[in-house]
Every structure is written in C-alpha cells, then in structure tokens.
Amino acid sequence: MITMSRARFAALVEDALDAIPAEFASRLGNVVIQIEEENPDEPETLGLYVGVALTERLSDYSFATPDTITIYRRPILQLCATEEEVADEVAITVVHEIGHFFGIDDDRLHDLGWA
C-alpha cells in the first residue's frame, strides 16, 4: 500500500476529470464527484455511481437530485505500490463510473479496458 495525502489523491481525481473529453464532461452538470475513504458495505469497492443513467431517463425525468460518483481512496491506495499506479487506477475508476452515468454496463466497460 502506498501512502498519499488526501490533497494529492484529490488532485489525481481532478486530473482524471480534466482528461475527460469536453463533449462528455459537459454532460456531467448534475453529477457530484466525491472522494470517501472506503465504502462501509463493500470496502474493496474502488468507485460507485449512484443515480439514473442517461439511457434510463424518461421524458418526465426532471428536478432530480444530482447523481453521485464516489471514488474510494483507501482501496485504491491498497491496490497500488506507486503514485503512477494510483494515478492510473484513479483514471480508470473515474472513467468507469462516468461510463455507468452514460449507461454503459460493467461487461462493456471491461471490453473497452475501463474495468
């Protein structure tokens, strides 16, 4: 497990978000990205999307609370040995969870290399 400050980890999450192409990033207006230490129910989980995917929204979808993407710091740090590995895993996790927002399932994300 690598040791990393919360601020540095947050900067890596920001870097991953900055790397998202503008045409996709512009659609994330009602999505909250947050960092937590770990998921209390599933401590090995690296990230979690909670919300209604764009592909599942009906015409009456409005005035909804923001969807959330949570990136879990501790399991990512436990998985990695270097800062470069953390940066890569954060990027993969961010893209993976954003993929769920766009309606892409785990199998397809795996096929695309984002799992």
Order of alpha helices (4+ residues) and beta strands (2+ residues): alpha-alpha-beta-beta-beta-alpha-alpha-alpha
